[in-house]
Amino acid sequence: MGSGGEDARLVVSFGEMLIDFVPTISGVSLSEAPGFLKAPGGAPANVAIAVSRLGGRSAFVGKLGDDEFGHMLAGILRSNGVFDAGVTFDSGARTALAFVTLRADGEREFMFYRNPSADMLLHESELNLDLIRRAAVFHYGSISLIAEPCRSAHLKAMEVAKEAGALLSYDPNLRLPLWPSPEEARTQILSIWDQADIVKVSDVELEFLTGDSSVEDEVVMKLWRPTLKLLLVTVGENGCKYYTKDFRGSVESFAVKQVDTTGAGDAFVGALLRKLVEDQSALQDENKLRQVLRFANACGAITTTKKGAIPSLPNEAEVMLLLNKN
């Protein structure tokens, strides 16, 4: 697991980083928005920054366009303390863009500009394998499975990380508009399920993958595999449910005034991984795991109180303040 004590706590996040364009006023459709603000995003990058902001060590592996936006995003990683030795640039494709709005009915609406975008063009040969081998935890989503050559790069990176002894962490982060069809999304998302040690899904993703809208244990257990160490289901303001080989349960979230839920799941995952690299025994000790999940829920809750994903990711002092108040 790398060559020293420092590497024993490194979280390496793999996948897409992009720019979300969000309307200057909320509650409108994309076509009605009078203007847009640019907000850096991309779930794997959010997770890397979440880990770093909580005092952990993290790195990001992915591809950006060799353009103003791509270099801006790489700068954001560095300024947030994320090691960027795994970032490459493509001179022939642009950095991915997404227009995102929260409509008046509360539904998020996405429009993506990836035809193809630089992140989809990451080749196996461009992977920083030395960095990946140093990971204590290797984290990824499913968007990088959609198209070649990125899909092969993703599978190779997972294989290298696992061989080096990393824990594999998977948050599918379903974005249906990016997939050719729901069937293809379901098939590909589940195609790498058995390789993960830790899987986190939202209640919406649970329904998509199982075809059942309930979050009862028997539904969740359709996604359980003997290879898993931990399966998590986040249920918004109701906290999360956890499942291991030996125990299961739920941990409540915190009542906060929600402004924007963007990035809450990434904050939750980042906090979880930040704690697990410090002490992996929480995967076998229910009391320890519940403490870790309480911390992760607090991070997710705080993130919903501000606009945008990266700007609202909390530091440890903010989290302790919320934990000590409850």
N, C-alpha and C positions, 0 to 999 in steps of 0.2 A: 504494500500500500504506500509506495513512494519511499523516499530515502530518509525521512526524518520525522520528528514529532510534529513539525509544522504541517507537512503534507497529510498527516493522519487526520487533519481536520478540514481538508479542502473540499468544497462543494463545487463541482464542475457542471455547468448548465449548458445544454446543447439545443440549438434550434433557431428560431426566427427572432429578429429584432426589427421593428418597423416604426413608422410614424402614424399615429392615430390622429385624424383630423376631427375635432369635436366642435359642434355648433357653438356659437357665441351665446346663444340663448337655449334654455332647455325646454323639453316638451314639444319639440317640432320634428317633423320628418326631415330627411336629408334635403329633399327638394324645396322645403319651405325655409331652411336655415339661411339667414341673411349673411352669415360669414362663419369662418372656422378658425379655431386655434390649433396649433400643432402640439401634440403631446407624444413623447417617446413611449413606446410600448412593445408588446411581444411577450407572451407569458414566460418563456425560459429566461429572457433577459430580466424581467421583473423579479423572478425568483432569485437570480444571482445578486441583484441589487438589494433585495430584502435581506438576504443572508449577511451581506457586507454591512448594511445599515445597523444590523443587530450585533455588530462587533465580530462577525465571523469572517472566514476567508473564502472567497469565491472567484471563479473564473467563468468566462463565457466563450463558447465555441460556436461560430456561425459565420455567415457571409453577408456582407453589406455591399451596396453599390459604391463604386469609386466616384462618389458625387458629394455635393454639399451635405445632403441629409445623412449619407453613410458616415462621413467623417464627424458630423455632429453627434451621431449616436455612439460612435466609438469613444468620443470625448466624454459623453455622459457616463459610459461605463467606467472610464478611468477616474472621472471626478467623484464617482461614488465608491471608489476603492475596489472595483472589480478588475481582476487581472485579465488583460485583453490579448494575451499571446496566442489565443485560439481564433482570433478574428482575422478573416481575409477579406479582400476587396475584389469586386468584379468590374472591369472597365466596360464590359459589353452589356450590362443590365443595371437597371435602377434599383435603389433601395425600395422595399415594399411600402406601400401606403394603404391605409384603411380609413374610410370615412365612417364614423360611428355616431349614432345618435340614440338618445333615450326618448322615445315618443311619449306623448301625453298618456297613453295607456300603459306606460311602464315597460313596454317591450323594447329591447335593443335592436337597432337596425344597422346592418353592416353593408358596406360596399367596398370591395377590395380591388386594388390595382396591382396585379401580379401576373404579368403576361409575357415571359416569366419574370419574376423579380430575382434579385441577386441571391437571396437566401435559398431559392430552389435549385441554384446552380452550383452548390457546394459539392466538390468531388472528393471521393475517398482519398485521393492523392494529396489533397490540400489539408487534411486533418492534422492537427498538432498532436500526434500520438503520445509524445512524452508527457504533455500536459494531461491528457486523458488518463494515462497510467498512474498519474499522481493523485487522482481523485479518491477521496474516502467515500464520497457519494457522487454518483453520476445521474443527473436529472434531465428529463426530456419530456416532450409532448408527442402529439400525433401529426401535427401539421407538416412536419418534415418527412412524413411517410407518403405524402400525396403524389409527389412526382420524382422522377429520376432527373439528375444523378443524386439528388439530396437523399433519397430513400436509401440507396446503397451506402452512402456515407454515414447515415444514421445507424444502420444495422452494423456496420463495421465498428463505429465508435462504441456502441453498446457491447459488442463482443470483446473489444480490447479492454474496456473498463472492467467487465466482469472477470476476464482472465487475470487482471491485475488485483482483483480482490475488492473492488468497490461494491458498495450497496447500490442497486439500481432503483431509481425513483421515477415513477411514471404518473403524469397528470395528463390524460388525453386532451383536455382543453378543446372540446368539440366546437368546430366552426363549420357548420353544414354548408354554407354558401361556397366554401372553397373546394368541396369534394364533388366529383362527377355525379354521384348519387348517394342517397342515404345508405343503400346496401353496401356500396363500396366503402363508405366511411366505417360502417359497423365491422365489416370483414377485416379491414386494415388495422383499425384500432385494436381489435381482439387478436390480430396475428402476432403481436409481440407481448401479449398479456402474461404468458407463462414465464418470460425471462425476468420480470420485475420482482424485486423484493418488497417494494412499497408501492401501492397504487392508491391514488386519491381521485375520487369522482364526485361530481356534484349530484344533487337529487335529479336534476334535468338529464344529466348524462346517464345516470342509473336507469331512468325510464327509457332513454333512447336505446341503451344496450340490452335491456332485459325485456322491453315491451310492456312493462308493468309500472303503473304510476305510483305504487305504494313504496314506502321506504322501510317496510317491515323486514325483519331479519331473513325470512325465507326468500324474499326477493333479492336482497343483497347477496345472499349465499350462492345465488346463481353465478356470481362473478368471482367467488372464492376459488383459489387454486391451491393445491398442497405446496406449491413452490413459494407462495407468498409468506412474508413475515408480518405484514400489516396491510389491511385494507381499510380505507377511510371513506366515509360518505359525508360531505358537507351539506347541511340543510339550512343554509342562509342564517337568518337571525336565531334559528333554533339550535345552532351549534353544530356538532358533528357526532357521527357514530363510528366506533372503531371495532375491528375484528382481527384477532390473531388466532393462532392454532389453539391456544389455551384459554383465552378469555375474550369477552366482548362487552360493549356498553356504550354509553353516550355521555358527552360532556356539553353542558349548556354554554351558550355564548353570553355576551354582555349587551345590556340595553344601551344603545347610543342613538344619537340623532343622525340618521343616514342622509347623506347628500348625494353620493355616487358610489355604486358598488364595484366599479371597475378596479381590478387588481386585488380585491379582497381575497380571492382564492389563492393568488400568487403570494400574498403576504402570509397567509396561513401555511402554505407549503414551505416558503423560505424559513419561517420561524421553526417549523417542525424539523427541517433538515439542519438548521443551525444548532438546535438542541441535541439531535441524534448524533451528530459528529462528535459532540463533547462526551456523550455517554450512550453507546448503543445498547446497553443493558436495559434501557427503557422498553425495548421491544419484547423483553421477557418479563418485565416487572410492571404489573398493572397500575400500582400507585404512582410509579415514576412516569408511566405513559400518560396517565390522567393529568399530571402536573404539566407535562410537555404540551398536551392538547389544550389545556386551559390557557397557556402562554400563546399558543398558535391562534386560538379563538380570539384572544385579546388583540393580537396583531391584525387579524382579519377585520375585527370590529372597528378599530381605530382607522383603518384604511378607508372605510365607508364614510367617514365623517368629513372627508375633504374631496375635492375634485381631482380627477386624474389618478393614474396608477402610481407612477414613480414618485411624484411629489408627496403623495400621502402615505408612503411606506414608513412605518414608525421606527424610532430608535429604541434602545432597551429602556431608557429612562421613562419614555412615554408609556411603554407597556407596563413597567413596574407601578407607575402611578395609577393606571386603571386597575391592575390586579390588587393593589393595596386598598383601593376604594371599595372593592367588592368582596 
